[in-house]
Amino acid sequence: MNQPAAQGGPRNSGAGPISVYVLDDHELVRRGLRELLESEGFEVVGMSGSAEEATRRIPALRPDVSILDGRLPDGTGIEVCRDVRSIDPSLNCLILTSYDDEQALRGAVLAGASGYVLKEIGGTDLLDALRRAARGESLFDAGVKAKIIQGLTEPQRVDPRVASLTPQERRVLELVGLGMTNRQIGEQMLLAEKTVKNYVSSMLAKLGFERRTQAAVYMAHGAETDTGTVR
């Protein structure tokens, strides 16, 4: 069974300012966060309004912690968290959102985020959350996190959608659930990246998903077929 991604680690020894990357699709929010952070001694090393740009820049900049908007025009902060941590598991990410969504909370835990906070959080509380996340601490309530993890072990009903997948598509689903990129899946299965992309598209369509993150969360909960659980 897949487990939630490992928590990040401390990336700041205390010798210098905490470095932060800000991802939000609203320019005024980005500017406001930057002013708040820099006034309190944090160093903003980068900002962007798109998931694609953040996914590319965060692993290169290696900030102590990244603030990721929950919903973006081209993706979600949870997807960015999962993708950058698949490159560097020590990266710490804090999901900042306007929506108190149980499914998103679960996705944040499974993506390995340090925390999930609402945008109405006070400035002082946000700064404290960032400091804790930079130290590698988890901001999730221990009881809530335990409940989510416990849910991964609960038996699931057989899903006929999975039964409709070909053996290759099931294998792709399994590797997507492990957080692998198309290139990594291609290397694992000895397939061209374009072929993997086609398998992913077909697999998502059969499962009724729009994004691979949905498939990854689905796998984390144990996707079962008539022959057993896909692992």
Residue frames relative to the residue before (quaternion, step in Angstrom):
aa qw qx qy qz dx dy dz
M 1.0000 0.0000 0.0000 0.0000 0.00 0.00 0.00
N 0.4636 -0.6765 0.4970 0.2837 3.55 -0.98 0.83
Q 0.2444 -0.7587 0.5891 0.1330 3.54 -1.06 0.80
P 0.6292 -0.5058 0.4005 0.4334 3.60 -1.19 0.33
A 0.5932 -0.5751 0.4173 0.3785 3.55 -1.11 0.67
A 0.5775 -0.6078 0.4204 0.3469 3.54 -1.09 0.76
Q 0.5501 -0.6104 0.4572 0.3403 3.54 -1.10 0.72
G 0.5477 -0.6097 0.4557 0.3472 3.57 -1.17 0.57
G 0.4207 -0.7061 0.5118 0.2500 3.53 -1.27 -0.09
P 0.6596 -0.4826 0.3726 0.4396 3.58 -1.26 0.17
R 0.1095 -0.8163 0.5663 0.0325 3.58 -0.77 1.02
N 0.7214 0.3539 -0.2389 0.5453 3.59 1.24 0.09
S 0.3252 -0.7813 0.5074 0.1627 3.56 -0.64 1.14
G 0.5686 -0.5929 0.3890 0.4170 3.57 1.27 -0.16
A 0.5332 0.6507 -0.3955 0.3687 3.58 1.29 -0.10
G 0.8005 0.1486 -0.0653 0.5770 3.58 1.17 -0.47
P 0.7039 -0.4448 0.3236 0.4494 3.57 -1.28 -0.01
I 0.5197 -0.6113 0.4936 0.3354 3.57 -1.20 0.58
S 0.2705 -0.7743 0.5526 0.1478 3.58 -0.76 1.05
V 0.0962 -0.8154 0.5706 -0.0179 3.54 -0.92 1.00
Y 0.1789 -0.7311 0.6454 0.1301 3.54 -1.17 0.69
V 0.1892 -0.8025 0.5612 0.0728 3.58 -0.89 0.97
L 0.0249 -0.7823 0.6222 -0.0148 3.57 -0.78 1.08
D 0.2992 0.7125 -0.5889 0.2366 3.55 -0.62 1.18
D 0.4317 -0.7355 0.4588 0.2494 3.59 -0.89 0.87
H 0.6435 0.4740 -0.3362 0.4983 3.61 1.25 0.03
E 0.4450 -0.7282 0.4582 0.2486 3.56 -0.60 1.17
L 0.6529 0.5205 -0.3262 0.4431 3.59 0.96 -0.81
V 0.6259 0.5198 -0.3370 0.4738 3.57 1.08 -0.70
R 0.6407 0.5220 -0.3259 0.4591 3.58 0.94 -0.86
R 0.6750 0.4905 -0.2970 0.4642 3.57 0.89 -0.93
G 0.6526 0.5237 -0.3153 0.4476 3.56 0.97 -0.86
L 0.6562 0.4984 -0.3087 0.4751 3.57 0.96 -0.85
R 0.6401 0.5303 -0.3316 0.4461 3.56 0.97 -0.83
E 0.6569 0.5077 -0.3119 0.4619 3.59 0.91 -0.91
L 0.6513 0.5174 -0.3124 0.4589 3.57 0.94 -0.90
L 0.7003 0.4887 -0.2745 0.4420 3.55 0.80 -1.05
E 0.7012 0.4667 -0.2834 0.4585 3.58 0.83 -0.96
S 0.6206 0.5385 -0.3463 0.4529 3.60 1.11 -0.58
E 0.7211 0.4045 -0.2273 0.5145 3.58 1.24 -0.48
G 0.6595 -0.5688 0.2963 0.3921 3.58 1.21 0.40
F 0.4858 0.6301 -0.4573 0.3973 3.60 1.24 0.20
E 0.3113 -0.7261 0.5782 0.2039 3.57 -1.26 0.40
V 0.2116 -0.7694 0.5917 0.1148 3.59 -0.60 1.14
V 0.1750 -0.8372 0.5145 0.0610 3.57 -0.34 1.26
G 0.8116 -0.0499 0.0298 0.5813 3.58 1.23 -0.20
M 0.0621 -0.7734 0.6296 0.0386 3.54 -1.25 0.53
S 0.0890 0.7825 -0.6148 0.0426 3.56 -1.18 0.56
G 0.3671 -0.7382 0.5281 0.2034 3.53 -1.31 0.34
S 0.7070 0.4063 -0.2618 0.5162 3.58 1.27 0.17
A 0.5619 -0.6108 0.4476 0.3329 3.54 -1.13 0.73
E 0.6388 0.5515 -0.3326 0.4209 3.58 0.95 -0.87
E 0.6825 0.4788 -0.2933 0.4680 3.58 0.88 -0.91
A 0.6569 0.5149 -0.3128 0.4533 3.57 0.93 -0.88
T 0.6413 0.5311 -0.3251 0.4483 3.59 0.97 -0.84
R 0.6741 0.4867 -0.2841 0.4774 3.57 1.11 -0.69
R 0.7637 0.4355 -0.2117 0.4269 3.57 0.87 -0.97
I 0.6193 0.5934 -0.3601 0.3669 3.60 0.96 -0.80
P 0.6797 0.4694 -0.3298 0.4571 3.67 0.79 -0.81
A 0.6488 0.5150 -0.3194 0.4602 3.60 1.13 -0.61
L 0.7152 0.4424 -0.2469 0.4814 3.59 0.99 -0.84
R 0.1398 -0.8447 0.5007 0.1277 3.59 1.22 -0.60
P 0.0656 0.8181 -0.5662 0.0766 3.63 0.62 1.09
D 0.6121 -0.5390 0.4185 0.3996 3.56 -1.24 0.36
V 0.7822 -0.0747 0.0643 0.6152 3.58 1.09 -0.71
S 0.2219 -0.7606 0.5971 0.1259 3.57 -1.13 0.70
I 0.2620 -0.7206 0.6204 0.1648 3.56 -1.06 0.85
L 0.0515 -0.8386 0.5415 -0.0284 3.59 -0.48 1.19
D 0.4201 -0.6999 0.5254 0.2400 3.55 -0.74 1.12
G 0.5285 -0.6742 0.4183 0.3018 3.57 -0.89 0.92
R 0.8133 0.1198 -0.0347 0.5683 3.59 0.93 -0.89
L 0.0298 -0.8033 0.5925 -0.0525 3.54 -0.84 1.09
P 0.6555 -0.5253 0.3540 0.4111 3.60 -1.16 0.39
D 0.8006 0.2637 -0.1259 0.5231 3.59 1.04 -0.73
G 0.8208 -0.0142 -0.0083 0.5710 3.60 1.11 0.50
T 0.4508 -0.6535 0.5198 0.3155 3.55 -1.22 -0.57
G 0.6228 -0.5384 0.4153 0.3871 3.53 -1.28 0.40
I 0.6050 0.5583 -0.3530 0.4446 3.57 1.11 -0.64
E 0.6401 0.5102 -0.3205 0.4767 3.58 1.01 -0.79
V 0.6459 0.5123 -0.3216 0.4656 3.57 0.96 -0.85
C 0.6271 0.5404 -0.3268 0.4561 3.57 0.99 -0.89
R 0.6790 0.4917 -0.2905 0.4614 3.56 0.83 -0.99
D 0.6961 0.4973 -0.2821 0.4342 3.57 0.88 -0.98
V 0.6987 0.4511 -0.2964 0.4694 3.61 0.85 -0.86
R 0.6695 0.4888 -0.3102 0.4655 3.59 1.06 -0.67
S 0.5640 0.5534 -0.4010 0.4636 3.60 1.23 -0.25
I 0.6510 0.4759 -0.2966 0.5116 3.57 1.27 -0.45
D 0.7936 -0.0098 0.0565 0.6057 3.57 0.94 -0.95
P 0.2718 -0.8168 0.4897 0.1389 3.62 -0.08 1.29
S 0.6100 0.5677 -0.3642 0.4159 3.61 1.19 -0.29
L 0.5034 0.6565 -0.4276 0.3644 3.60 1.24 -0.17
N 0.2487 -0.7697 0.5755 0.1206 3.56 -0.95 0.94
C 0.0552 -0.8164 0.5745 -0.0211 3.58 -0.81 1.02
L 0.1447 -0.7658 0.6232 0.0645 3.54 -1.05 0.87
I 0.2710 -0.7719 0.5567 0.1439 3.58 -0.62 1.15
L 0.0794 -0.7952 0.6012 0.0010 3.59 -0.74 1.12
T 0.1186 0.8325 -0.5222 0.1418 3.58 -0.45 1.17
S 0.4823 -0.6532 0.5048 0.2931 3.53 -1.29 0.39
Y 0.7162 0.4633 -0.2236 0.4716 3.57 1.27 -0.40
D 0.2682 -0.7373 0.6014 0.1508 3.55 -0.88 1.00
D 0.1317 0.8267 -0.5155 0.1830 3.55 0.25 1.35
E 0.4263 -0.7286 0.4730 0.2522 3.59 -0.60 1.14
Q 0.6467 0.5184 -0.3279 0.4533 3.58 0.99 -0.79
A 0.6538 0.5005 -0.3092 0.4759 3.57 1.02 -0.82
L 0.6042 0.5459 -0.3490 0.4639 3.58 1.06 -0.73
R 0.6557 0.5033 -0.3037 0.4738 3.56 0.94 -0.91
G 0.6580 0.5161 -0.3060 0.4550 3.56 0.96 -0.87
A 0.6340 0.5338 -0.3292 0.4525 3.58 1.04 -0.77
V 0.6376 0.5180 -0.3216 0.4708 3.58 1.00 -0.84
L 0.7076 0.4714 -0.2658 0.4544 3.56 0.85 -1.00
A 0.6505 0.5080 -0.3180 0.4665 3.59 1.16 -0.54
G 0.5219 -0.6619 0.3991 0.3607 3.58 1.27 -0.19
A 0.3196 0.7591 -0.5100 0.2481 3.59 1.20 0.41
S 0.5240 -0.6341 0.4709 0.3187 3.56 -1.18 0.56
G 0.8008 -0.1199 0.1068 0.5770 3.55 1.13 -0.64
Y 0.2443 -0.7298 0.6273 0.1190 3.51 -1.41 0.27
V 0.0941 0.8219 -0.5500 0.1143 3.58 -0.29 1.25
L 0.4785 -0.6667 0.4999 0.2767 3.54 -1.20 0.61
K 0.6019 -0.6144 0.3842 0.3357 3.55 -1.12 0.73
E 0.6225 0.5385 -0.3632 0.4366 3.59 1.15 -0.34
I 0.3601 0.7332 -0.4958 0.2948 3.58 1.27 0.15
G 0.5099 -0.6526 0.4688 0.3072 3.58 -1.05 0.75
G 0.6484 -0.5496 0.3621 0.3827 3.56 -1.15 0.58
T 0.6595 0.5106 -0.3091 0.4571 3.57 0.93 -0.91
D 0.6650 0.4981 -0.3020 0.4674 3.58 0.95 -0.85
L 0.6333 0.5238 -0.3343 0.4612 3.59 1.03 -0.74
L 0.6492 0.5127 -0.3177 0.4635 3.58 0.93 -0.86
D 0.6433 0.5109 -0.3184 0.4730 3.56 1.00 -0.81
A 0.6386 0.5249 -0.3214 0.4619 3.59 1.02 -0.84
L 0.6532 0.5121 -0.3118 0.4624 3.58 0.98 -0.82
R 0.6449 0.5142 -0.3280 0.4606 3.58 0.96 -0.81
R 0.6618 0.4984 -0.3037 0.4706 3.57 0.97 -0.85
A 0.6517 0.5098 -0.3169 0.4636 3.57 0.97 -0.87
A 0.6426 0.5284 -0.3213 0.4523 3.60 1.00 -0.80
R 0.6622 0.4820 -0.2974 0.4907 3.58 1.19 -0.55
G 0.5580 -0.6282 0.3823 0.3845 3.57 1.27 -0.04
E 0.4546 0.6868 -0.4519 0.3427 3.59 1.24 0.30
S 0.3927 -0.6765 0.5646 0.2636 3.55 -1.27 0.45
L 0.2931 -0.7723 0.5425 0.1525 3.55 -0.90 0.97
F 0.5038 0.6582 -0.4273 0.3612 3.56 1.25 -0.09
D 0.5338 -0.5972 0.4922 0.3410 3.53 -1.08 0.76
A 0.5284 -0.6733 0.4151 0.3087 3.56 -0.76 1.06
G 0.6596 0.5188 -0.3119 0.4455 3.59 0.99 -0.82
V 0.6535 0.5060 -0.3101 0.4698 3.57 0.98 -0.88
K 0.6638 0.5086 -0.3044 0.4561 3.57 0.91 -0.95
A 0.6484 0.5177 -0.3152 0.4606 3.57 0.98 -0.86
K 0.6369 0.5335 -0.3247 0.4520 3.57 1.01 -0.81
I 0.6480 0.5129 -0.3132 0.4679 3.57 1.00 -0.85
I 0.6728 0.4867 -0.2950 0.4726 3.56 0.91 -0.95
Q 0.6322 0.5325 -0.3294 0.4564 3.58 1.01 -0.82
G 0.6225 0.5654 -0.3332 0.4264 3.56 1.06 -0.75
L 0.5923 0.5875 -0.3657 0.4127 3.57 1.18 -0.50
T 0.6987 0.4735 -0.2677 0.4647 3.57 1.18 -0.54
E 0.5334 0.6425 -0.4111 0.3656 3.57 1.24 -0.23
P 0.5281 -0.6514 0.4349 0.3280 3.60 -0.91 0.83
Q 0.2375 -0.7694 0.5829 0.1089 3.53 -1.06 0.85
R 0.5147 -0.6243 0.4833 0.3344 3.57 -1.16 0.57
V 0.5910 -0.5582 0.4406 0.3810 3.54 -1.20 0.55
D 0.2135 -0.7845 0.5743 0.0953 3.57 -0.84 1.02
P 0.3811 -0.7528 0.4873 0.2248 3.62 -0.48 1.14
R 0.5570 0.6030 -0.4028 0.4050 3.60 1.17 -0.42
V 0.6543 0.4988 -0.3139 0.4739 3.58 1.01 -0.79
A 0.6222 0.5558 -0.3352 0.4378 3.55 1.06 -0.76
S 0.6437 0.5345 -0.3223 0.4429 3.59 1.18 -0.51
L 0.5582 0.6174 -0.3876 0.3963 3.60 1.24 -0.24
T 0.4706 -0.6287 0.5334 0.3142 3.55 -1.19 0.59
P 0.6764 -0.4786 0.3470 0.4394 3.63 -1.20 0.29
Q 0.6563 0.5038 -0.3193 0.4620 3.59 0.98 -0.80
E 0.6560 0.5071 -0.3101 0.4651 3.58 0.99 -0.81
R 0.6267 0.5254 -0.3386 0.4654 3.59 1.06 -0.69
R 0.6448 0.5107 -0.3179 0.4716 3.56 1.03 -0.81
V 0.6305 0.5188 -0.3247 0.4775 3.58 1.02 -0.79
L 0.6246 0.5354 -0.3292 0.4635 3.60 0.99 -0.83
E 0.6437 0.5289 -0.3152 0.4545 3.56 0.94 -0.89
L 0.7111 0.4544 -0.2647 0.4666 3.58 0.86 -0.96
V 0.5806 0.5407 -0.3677 0.4851 3.59 1.14 -0.57
G 0.6426 0.5367 -0.3099 0.4505 3.57 1.03 -0.82
L 0.6644 0.4771 -0.2935 0.4947 3.56 1.23 -0.49
G 0.5665 -0.6428 0.3615 0.3676 3.57 1.30 0.07
M 0.4191 0.7264 -0.4586 0.2939 3.58 1.24 0.28
T 0.4446 -0.6550 0.5413 0.2835 3.55 -1.20 0.63
N 0.6856 -0.4600 0.3478 0.4443 3.59 -1.27 0.18
R 0.6406 0.5271 -0.3272 0.4526 3.57 0.99 -0.80
Q 0.6689 0.4916 -0.3016 0.4689 3.58 0.92 -0.90
I 0.6324 0.5204 -0.3309 0.4688 3.59 1.03 -0.77
G 0.6356 0.5364 -0.3223 0.4521 3.56 1.02 -0.84
E 0.6516 0.5016 -0.3088 0.4780 3.58 1.00 -0.83
Q 0.6606 0.5152 -0.3026 0.4546 3.57 1.01 -0.83
M 0.7832 0.3363 -0.1533 0.5000 3.57 0.94 -0.95
L 0.3994 -0.7323 0.4572 0.3085 3.57 1.35 0.01
L 0.4781 0.6353 -0.4450 0.4121 3.53 0.95 1.01
A 0.5595 -0.5708 0.4730 0.3706 3.56 -1.25 0.44
E 0.5986 -0.5903 0.3994 0.3657 3.58 -1.07 0.73
K 0.6262 0.5392 -0.3368 0.4514 3.59 1.06 -0.74
T 0.6324 0.5249 -0.3254 0.4676 3.58 1.06 -0.78
V 0.6373 0.5237 -0.3205 0.4657 3.56 1.00 -0.85
K 0.6271 0.5456 -0.3285 0.4485 3.56 0.99 -0.87
N 0.6519 0.5075 -0.3098 0.4706 3.58 1.01 -0.82
Y 0.6411 0.5146 -0.3212 0.4701 3.59 1.00 -0.83
V 0.6436 0.5234 -0.3234 0.4552 3.59 0.97 -0.87
S 0.6572 0.5157 -0.3090 0.4545 3.58 0.91 -0.93
S 0.6682 0.4960 -0.2938 0.4702 3.57 0.95 -0.91
M 0.6536 0.5252 -0.3046 0.4519 3.56 0.97 -0.92
L 0.6662 0.5002 -0.3014 0.4638 3.58 0.92 -0.91
A 0.6408 0.5310 -0.3240 0.4500 3.58 1.00 -0.84
K 0.6755 0.4944 -0.2981 0.4587 3.59 0.92 -0.87
L 0.6990 0.4509 -0.2672 0.4865 3.57 1.08 -0.72
G 0.4551 -0.7006 0.4400 0.3293 3.58 1.26 -0.28
F 0.4992 0.6426 -0.4290 0.3922 3.56 1.20 0.56
E 0.3784 -0.7153 0.5405 0.2304 3.55 -1.23 0.52
R 0.8015 0.1853 -0.0805 0.5629 3.58 1.07 -0.70
R 0.5912 -0.5939 0.4183 0.3504 3.54 -1.17 0.62
T 0.5481 0.6061 -0.4053 0.4099 3.61 1.16 -0.47
Q 0.6228 0.5393 -0.3382 0.4548 3.57 1.05 -0.75
A 0.6506 0.5037 -0.3090 0.4770 3.57 1.04 -0.80
A 0.6418 0.5303 -0.3258 0.4481 3.58 1.03 -0.80
V 0.6566 0.4888 -0.3049 0.4868 3.58 0.98 -0.85
Y 0.6148 0.5556 -0.3311 0.4513 3.56 1.04 -0.84
M 0.6729 0.4897 -0.2899 0.4726 3.58 0.93 -0.91
A 0.6244 0.5591 -0.3379 0.4281 3.57 1.04 -0.76
H 0.6860 0.4517 -0.2719 0.5014 3.56 1.19 -0.52
G 0.5668 -0.6222 0.3763 0.3873 3.60 1.27 0.04
A 0.0542 -0.8045 0.5914 -0.0060 3.58 -0.05 1.28
E 0.1276 -0.8340 0.5357 0.0353 3.56 -0.56 1.15
T 0.1762 -0.7539 0.6249 0.1003 3.54 -1.22 0.66
D 0.6871 -0.4740 0.3329 0.4386 3.54 -1.27 -0.04
T 0.6934 0.4307 -0.2797 0.5055 3.57 1.29 -0.12
G 0.7474 -0.3373 0.2075 0.5334 3.58 1.27 0.12
T 0.6652 -0.5003 0.3764 0.4069 3.53 -1.32 -0.14
V 0.4184 -0.6840 0.5370 0.2622 3.54 -0.95 0.92
R 0.0372 -0.8090 0.5865 -0.0168 3.57 -0.73 1.04
